[in-house]
Amino acid sequence: MLASLSQKRMDSIQASIGSWSVVNQPNQTARQLASLLGLLQATHFVNLQALVRTRKMNQIKERVLFTRGWEGKLSAEEMNLTRQELHWWKKAIQFPMQANLNLFNPLITIITDASPFGYGAVIRHYNQELEIRGEWDLPIILSQNKRELQAVLKTLQIAFKRKILAQNQDVNLISDSTTVVAILNKHTTTLSLLETLIPILQILEENQCRIISNHIPGVDNIRADELSRFKDSWDLQLQPELFKEICLEFRIKPEVDLFASTNNKQITPFFSRILEAQSEGVDAMMQDWSQY
């Protein structure tokens, strides 16, 4: 069963956004911005991004309210910033906003964790279990909360790309970060984490998936933590220059690296021991080699 905004409400939102787009009109007040934000945030039940896409405008409203009062007018710069934030809404409101009202029934559980070295995840679906790992790009400058949220984003991106997750699925995401759990359940966060949360909400909307997040104590989040710190002692590599010389000497051009990782692959595509963002899959002995 689907719920959606009425056409009357859609028209009202479009008209309000339009009134803010007129450049030569007098600057709006904090009260008028609050009224606009009320309309936009009220779409949250059918629009996952409603709260994050009004976060910056809400900060502008609070600043004007604190310094100039309800009837205080936005400065030219504040008006321009507000109009910039409304660009997304102009496009979004042109399409139906709908929400699935069916009982939440998660058949897939994803457990994530992050460390200063990388991220790890365990995906459970019925009796099957799949592991994912990856390393951060250098230099590593992410805060702990951003790392934990990035672990969720990276895992979802890989899971949808590999069709581990399909459209219209409910997901139970488990994290040992209480901050991440709160962010995913409330669909909003601080400005510093918005750039990570927005892609998560986008990928969920694009695939019409719903997510609920639950907390796991860090001491119990053993495997995901191990994957985030995973260092394979057998992750050796022939010197790339020597590999190229051998290929030239024997006049061969390998098409796939069957037993590799992101760290030691000589070519792409490659298969890895644990699923990684760039690998074609896991367990090379179970793959069809005839296509190479």
N, C-alpha and C positions, 0 to 999 in steps of 0.2 A: 504494500500500500504506500502511495506517494503523497506527500504534502507539498504544496507549492504556494508562492505568493499570488494573490489575486491580481488581475490586470489593473484594477483601480489602485492598488498599493504600488505596483510597478510604475504606473503613470505618475503617481505622486512623487516617487523617488526621482524619476527622470526630470520632472519639472523643478524639483528642489536643486538637483545637481546643475541643471541648466541655468538657474538663477545665479549660481556662483561663477559661471563661466563668462559672464558679461564683464569684459575688462574695464570699460569706461564707467561702470556704475559706482556709487559710493561704497566705501569699504564696509563690510559686514561687521556685526558686533559679536561678542562672546555668546550672548543669548541666542543669536541666530545660528551660530556654529553649533551650539549645544542642541538646538532643535534638529539641525541636519544630521548630527551624529546619532541622535535618538532614532531617526528614520532608518539610517544605515545599519546600526547595530541591532535593530529589531529583526533584521533578516537572518540573524545568526542561526536560527533553527533550520534554515534551508541553505545556508551559505557558510561553509566552514571557515572561510577567510574573513568574515565580517569584522571580527574583533581585531585581528592583526592589521587589516587594511584601514582601520580607523585609529590605530594606536598613535601615530604621529600627529594626526589632527586633534586628537584628544589632548595631547601634550601642549599643542598651541592654545587650545581653549583654556586649559588650566593656567597657562602663563598669563594670558590676557586677563582672565578673571581675577587672578591674584594681584596683578599690577594696576588694572584699570576698571575692574568691576564688570557687572553683567552687561552694562550698556557701553562698555569700552570698545572701541573699534580696533580691528586688526590693522597692523601696519601693512604697507605695500609688500614688504618681504613676506609677512605672514600670510597675506592673501595669495601670493604666488606659490608658496609652499603648499597651501591648502588645495589650490587648483591642480598642482602636480599630483597630489595624492588622489584627487578625484578622477584622474585619467583612467585609472584601473576600473573604477566604478562605472564610468561611462560605457565602457565595453561590456562589463559583466552584466549590467542591468538589461542589456539588449537580448539576453538569452534567458530561457526559463530557469528559475532557481527551484530545485526540488530536493526533497529529503525522504529517505526510506524510513517509514514508521513501523516496519515489521520488527518483531521481537529480536533483540540482539542475540546472535547465535554464533560465537566464534569457534570455527573448526580448526583454525590455525593459531598456534602460539609462537611468538618470536621473543627470544630472550637476548638482550643486547648488553654489551659492556664496552668501555673504552679505557685506554691507558695512555700514557705519554707516547707510547710507541705505535699504537694502532687501534683497531676496533675488531670486535668479534661478535658473532651471533650464532644462536642455535635455533633452527626453525623446526617445529614439531607439527606434523599433520597426521592424524590418526596414529598408526604405529611406526611411521617413518620419521627419520630425523636427519637433518642436513645442517652442515656447519659452513659458516662463512667467515672469512678473515680479510683484513686489509691493513695497510700501513699508511700513516699520514705523510703528506707531501712535506718535504723539508723547505725552509725551516719550520719547526713546529712552534706556533705561537698561540695555539688555541687555549682558552681557559677550560677548566674541568667541565663546567656545565655545557660549554659549546662542544667539547669533545663527545660528551655523552649524547647530545642531541644530533651531532653529525653521525654518530654510530647508527642511530635510528634511520637517518636519511640515507646513508650509504647502503644499509641493509635492505631497505625498501626498494631502492633503485635497482639493486642486483636482483632481488626477488621478482620484481615485475618484468625486468628485462629477460630473465631466464624462465619466465612463465611459471615460477614456483608459486607466485600469487596470481590469481585471476581476478577479473572484474566481479563486482557485486559480492565480495567476500567480507566477512567480519573477522577482525584480527584482534587477538589478545596480546598486547605488547607488554613485556615485563622488563623492568629496569631496576637496578639498585640505586638509582638516583631519584630521590623524592622530588627534586626540581623538575626533572624530565617527566615524571608521572603527572605532576600537577599541570605542566605546560600542555601536554598532549590531551589531558582531559578537559582543560579549560579553553584550549584553542587560542591562547594569547600568552604573551610573555613581555619581558623588558625589551627596550629598543635594541640593545646589544645582541639579542638572540633572534630578532625578527628575521634576519636574512637566512637563518637556518630553518626556522619554523615554517616560513611561507612555502618553500619547496616541498616540505613534508605534506602540508595541507593540499598543495596543488596536485601532487601525485595521487593522493587519496581521492580527491574530487574527480580527477581525470579517469580513474579506474572505478569510481563509484563504490569505494570501499569505506567501511566504517571501522574505527579503531577505539579500543578502550585500553587504558594503561593501568597496570598494577605494580606494586612494589615488591621487590625481593631483597632480603638483607644481603649485604655484600659478601658475607661469609658463606652464603648459600649459592651465590652466583659463580660457581667454580669454573664450569667449562667455558662460558662466554669470556670470563676474565682470562683464562689460559689462552684462548684464541687471540685476544687483543694483545697479548704479550708474546705470541708464538714466534719462536726462533728455531728453525729446523737445523740441527747440527749437521745434517747431510745435505744442506742447501748449498752445494758446491757448484762451481762454474768453470768450464774451460775458458781460458783467456779468449775474449771475442776476436782478437787479431789472429790468434792461432786457429780458431774455428774457421775464419774466413779463408786463411791460407790452405787449410785442409780441403775445403769445398772447391777452391780453385784448382788445387793439385789433382783432385779426382774428378773434376768437372761435374760436380753434383750441385743441385739447388734444392735443399730441404724445404718442404712445404708446411711442416708442422713440427712443433717441439712437444713430444709426447709426455715427457716426465720432467716437468719444470715448475717454476713459480715466477711471480713478478720480478723477483730479485735475480734469478739466474737464467731466464729464458734467453735463447740466442735469436729466435725469430718469433713472429706471431703468424698464425694462431698458436696457442699452446694449451696443454692440459696440466692441471695442478693437483696436488694431493688434497688440498682443501679449497673449496670454491672461492675464487677471488674475482674482483671487479673486471679484470682484463682477460681472465682465462675462459676458454671455450666450455669447460666442464671439468669434472673430476673423474679419477680412475680411468687412465688411458686404456687399460686392458679391457674395459667394458665398452669402448667406443668403436664406431664403424670407421676403419681406416681407409676404406675403399674410395672415399671421396677425395683423398689426397694423393 
